Structures are given as structure tokens and as C-alpha cells.
Amino acid sequence: MDSQRNFDFLKYMVECDDNKDLLNELMTAYGKEVWNYAYSITRKWDLADDITQEVFIKVFRNMHAFRRDASVKTWLLTITRNTAIDYQRSAFFRKVTLSDVVEDYGERHSVEHDVAEQWAVNEMWKMVLDLPKKYREVIILYAHNQLSLKEIAQVLDVTEGTVKSRMFHARQKLSKMKEANR
């Protein structure tokens, strides 16, 4: 199904001059996956929102640059990863992160936030989020985003062997974490 949707997007990109409609379709089809991946990298709801918005702004401005050597999903997740890394490197991010820690005490969360927290509490995903970043990324891209090893290698800009190695070590760490929680 995803390959058919991917083909339809590519066909639509070639035939369509209206980038706004295409962007709307991309946001509808992949917005949730982009947000989830941004959240898995940053572990902050508001930053995931900002990064997702920034990703789709970049996509809108650079739609013509899509080379079609990877799937649309892989392209979007690569942009998401790079944008999240840029956010984490920025001085703004470090200042906001520090002030968030200070201001979080005594803050009331919305019902939506509480529901989202309950979703995130799922034990296995909680353990995945506790993994070091390089292991967390491969597990999330593989299990949640259902990318192939080759696509994961493209998103992370590493070899397939590195992806396999990280996947192996991530599974080992998850297994140890699971045993420790029993």
C-alpha cells in the first residue's frame, strides 16, 4: 500500500503544478510519522511540533529537489532527522531546554498532554526511548516507521552493516532492560 501511495505522490509531483495541494497530501499521509520521529529524537512535544512544521516548510520550498532515488517517506524522515539535529545544536534549543526544566515544576498539563503521556508510557516504547540515540533511531525507524535496512541506512547516512550492528546492539540492550524490569 505504501509503495502505491509513494507512486501516486511521484506521479502527482510530475503532473501537478499546485505544490500546496501536494503539500497538504504529504502532511496528511506522513505528518504523524514525521511528528513521531521528531518526538523520538527530541523527547519534547513542543519541539516535535516545531520540527514537524519546519520539515513541511522545507519540503514546500524544496519539492523540486526531490531526486526520486529514495521513497517519499525516506526523504521526509531524512529531512526530519537533519532538522531535529539542527534544532539540538542551536543555542536557542539549549536555552529553551534549560528554561523548560526550570518552568516545568507545578505546571498543569492539558488532557491531550495526559492522554499522549499515557500512550508514551507503554513499557516497551518507554524502554526504546531510554536507549542511546543511535540505537533508539534504528529501532524506531524499523519498528514504528517500518523502513527497510537500506532505507534506514539512507536516512541515517550510514552503511547497512552499521544499521544491522546498531539493531543487534539495540535488541540486546532492550532484552537486558526487559530482564531488569521483571
Helices and strands as residue ranges (DSSP letters): H 2-15, H 19-42, H 45-61, G 63-65, H 72-89, H 91-103, H 111-120, H 123-130, H 133-139, I 140-144, H 149-156, H 160-181
